[in-house]
Amino acid sequence: MKTAILVGVAGAIGAICRMTIGVLFAQVTVFPIATLIVNLIGTLLLCMLSAGAIWKITANKSIATAIMTGFLGSFTTFSAFSYETVTLFQQGAILTASLYVMGSIFGGLVIGMVGLHISRKMVEA
């Protein structure tokens, strides 16, 4: 029960952070930069934490679950990525949609590798 409450609280914080970034970048461009930013940041953090850096932050498994599942789960957003991509394609913005998909996927893979590398260095230290 304690873990579920912590996940819920962390999820609420992650959702608020996600919304805040969305508001900060609202109407900046046709390109869905806010979703790309949160997803890349979330990928970096999740890869870092999953590779062992979480245990440098806390030894408490409930807190680790709250951060990785609650906070990062609500902070990142695959559904918004999918919706925005479909909307761009429907609007005929094929180039923008394609760049968004490539930036999200390849950017996520690269930033994920960076996160794993950083975490390994942190864990070794």
Secondary structure, 3 states (H helix, E strand, C coil): CHHHHHHHHHHHHHHHHHHHHHHHCCCCCCCCHHHHHHHHHHHHHHHHHHHHHHHHHCCCHHHHHHHHHHHHHHHCCHHHHHHHHHHHHHCCCHHHHHHHHHHHHHHHHHHHHHHHHHHHHHHHC
